[in-house]
Amino acid sequence: MGSSVRELAGATPATRDRYVDLLRVGSLGAVVLGHWLMAAVTPDGVGNLLAVVPALQPLTWLLQVMPVFFFVGGFSHALSYRSLLRKRPEGSEDSVYSAFLRARLQRLLRPTMVFVLVWGAAALLVQLLGGGGGLTGVTLRMVTQPLWFIGIYLAMVAFTPPLLRLHERYGWGAFAGLAGAAVAVDVLRFAAGVPYVEFLNFAFVWLAVHQLGFLRADGRIRLRRAALLAGGGLIAATALVAFGPYPLSMVGMPGEKVSNMAPPTLALLAHGLWLVGAVELLRAPAARLLERPRVWRTVVAANGVAMTAFLWHLTAMFGVYGALLALDVDLPEPASAAWWAQVPPRLALAAALTAALVAAFRTFERPAASAPVQGHGPLAALGATLCLLGVLGLSMVGFNGLLDGRTALLIAIPVSAPAAVAMTLGGWLLVERAGRGTP
């Protein structure tokens, strides 16, 4: 792998924006580290360190970096779709859309489907043998939770063409429209008490952040605007948390009445604005750092396995805790001095196990041979929709209770794990067929 990384790094065109690659890897790495640090596992169950020590909740304003990943996604999607449009035969935008979906979703869905099928088979075996209690049951329930991010990203890819057209026509106005819709949703939710309206912000908040990536692709976020985004977003987020109905934590907390994450709130959008502005202010010094061959090779290597590591990092974490319990290693009270002393070795073990899982599954993250620019847009859109519903449903229901018919509500629809897996697999196959031009 070392030689291929060296070759890839050496073949990097001068026009490539290396900082985007760094942001992609860094944002996923921050999420992984945050999950490992927040888990407060004891023999009695799994808690959240931020609930045990509420004074640590301001750290989520640094570690909740999913807005950065979605911002980078907007940048990459704009470049990718425009590249395909330049190559299309006249009048074949429908085919370009299906090819775009397949190309963008391949490295996302192939490792995701392997993760889902491996864990599904393991969960079925465990429950057939009568297991599923204790930490095993918690693992089966929680290991799929990060899949919500995959579902949101799928929606961003699917909506890229129409939103890119809005961007090209209205520029900052398209972003302002989505942000304004997010404001209206929270007003209806908190001031008027309109039920279920809050779920619309899964679209408006995250797509607004994604729209900023289009603006960056066109060079429209320069230093002055980056400073305005960072300062204005930070001031707005602080004011909304201090004087509004929004909690301090930018990640979900157990038992809270209002979450900034699920569904997203205006406070989370303001948080995303300040993060986007902040990373843009750091672009120039980071770009100089990335000119160093060793640094750039590290980023290239990490990008090649980042999604696989993200998918399996909770598996590794629960594997470490399971091994400690099996070996009768004492798990001290969360946030105690003994607990903090255990943090470095636990993180090292989780990182080592994640590396082993990456070595086992990284081949599925490698892009397959590209298909010709042809296909069927409606079929691709249907496939992406099924994938979106499937992975979101699976993130909510998990694999525990697989044989008991356990369901979770996906907005207002009960979804079981087998149904979610079937939707995800069926949707992926449809995207593949559409992108290859198979009716």
Summary of the structure (lengths in Angstrom):
residues: 439
radius of gyration: 21.7
end to end distance: 37.3
largest distance: 67.3
contacts: 1463
relative contact order: 0.16
helix: 73%
strand: 4%
